C-alpha cells in the first residue's frame, strides 16, 4: 500500500462523528425536577408495574410525580 494512501486512511479514521454521551450528560426527569422545585420530597414506591415517584408537597399532599406535572402543565 502506498504511504500516502495509508496516511489518508489513518487521518480519516480519526474523523468519527459519533459522540458518546458520558455519565454527566443524562437528562433530568422533568416531573422529578418540578416536584423538588415546589419544595416537595420525592419517594420511590415499588408497584406491580415497576417503580414510581411519589411527591409529598409541603402541605402534606401526596401525588404521583407525573400526575402532579401533568396537572400543573396542561396543554392548551
C-alpha positions in Angstrom: 0.0 0.0 0.0 1.4 3.4 -0.9 2.4 5.5 2.1 0.1 8.4 1.1 -2.9 6.1 1.0 -2.0 4.7 4.4 -1.7 8.2 5.8 -5.0 9.2 4.3 -6.8 6.2 5.8 -5.3 6.8 9.3 -6.2 10.5 9.1 -9.8 9.9 8.0 -10.2 7.1 10.6 -9.9 9.8 13.3 -12.8 11.7 11.9 -15.5 9.7 13.6 -18.6 12.0 14.0 -20.4 9.9 16.6 -20.2 11.3 20.1 -20.9 9.1 23.1 -22.8 10.7 26.0 -20.9 10.4 29.2 -22.5 9.8 32.6 -22.7 13.6 33.3 -24.9 14.2 30.2 -28.0 12.5 31.4 -31.2 14.5 31.2 -33.1 15.0 34.4 -36.7 13.8 34.8 -38.8 16.9 34.4 -41.5 15.6 36.8 -38.9 14.9 39.5 -37.4 18.4 39.0 -40.8 20.0 39.2 -41.6 18.2 42.5 -38.4 19.3 44.0 -38.8 22.9 42.7 -42.1 23.1 44.6 -40.3 22.1 47.8 -41.6 18.6 47.7 -39.9 15.4 48.8 -39.7 12.5 46.4 -40.1 8.9 47.5 -39.9 5.9 45.2 -42.7 3.4 45.5 -42.5 -0.1 44.1 -45.6 -1.3 42.4 -46.6 -4.2 40.2 -45.6 -2.4 37.0 -42.3 -1.0 38.4 -41.2 2.0 40.5 -43.0 5.3 40.5 -42.1 8.6 42.2 -44.4 9.9 44.9 -44.1 13.6 45.6 -45.0 14.8 49.1 -45.7 18.5 48.8 -45.1 21.0 51.7 -48.8 21.0 52.5 -48.7 17.2 53.0 -50.4 16.3 49.8 -49.0 13.1 48.2 -49.3 12.7 44.5 -47.5 10.7 41.8 -44.9 12.9 40.2 -46.1 12.7 36.6 -49.7 13.3 37.7 -48.6 16.4 39.5 -46.6 17.6 36.5 -49.5 17.0 34.1 -52.0 18.6 36.4 -49.9 21.8 36.6 -48.7 21.8 33.0 -51.9 21.3 30.9 -51.7 21.8 27.2 -54.0 24.5 25.8 
